[in-house]
Amino acid sequence: MKGYIKYLGLFCVMVGLILFVVHLLAKVHGNGLLFAGLTLVIGGTVAHVKLQKRDF
């Protein structure tokens, strides 16, 4: 389980991108999905970089 923690950031980025695609395909009015997707992409990127630097 410990080895998979460093991939948590990448998983968040993928979920954020999926939310962007869902927003486009479903033609949702409003910015809720976009904000959630942006938050996940930025947070996932930061988490991935932090977890990768911790390994060294």
Secondary structure, 3 states (H helix, E strand, C coil): CHHHHHHHHHHHHHHHHHHHHHHHHHCCCCCHHHHHHHHHHHHHHHHHHHHHHHHC
